[in-house]
């Protein structure tokens, strides 16, 4: 079964990678780069887990397995709780949402530092339980880390002013909750797989942004037309008044 799961991860990685490239091409300002990179990073992440499956199945050597599992767990447990709120904070307009997401980014950074320290000082292991990869590290195997993780990632997404991003966050929260209840040992692997699958929703942020931009442009055009008509009427009235005086 290991080889089939590896093929699944590689296939999924390719599909999400294409979406990631399309998403990056929609970037118009530098603040959007981190956010637009998320689907592509999820694709690379799933590609790494494909090698983890090959490693636990004995198709690649222990060294390759260590590198692949290290990339996967450092990104999933160490980087994401800071990267996601940071990405949302960068694209959010000034206001209470941005301030709250900023607080979550600081909290996520603190968790990331602690997690990175734990992963680098305590040995991690990966095993297969009920056809699910179980990533384990003593520093992160506690309920407090899991709760802060959910708050910083899902919380930041649901606080976004974008409906597409809110939906992505809401679906992630549902997925995380179900996984945590049904297969808590698969929290890291299954949630990242699930998030990668639905990360295509992030592309629609740019569709939504363009729609809003065009609506504002249309509104400005209408306002300009109204003002232009008013000025034109005033000018015509002055011309008519001058003609009346000259006569």
CORMO-V610422 format. One record per run of one state. SS is the DSSP state (A for helix, B for strand, O for the rest). FROM is the first residue (numbers start at 1). LEN is the number of residues. If there is no record, write none. Layout:
BEGIN
ss = <SS SS>
from = <FROM FROM>
len = <LEN LEN>
END
This chain:
BEGIN
ss = <O A O A O A O A O B O B O A O A O A O>
from = <1 2 25 30 57 62 92 96 122 124 130 132 138 143 159 163 183 184 247>
len = <1 23 5 27 5 30 4 26 2 6 2 6 5 16 4 20 1 63 1>
END
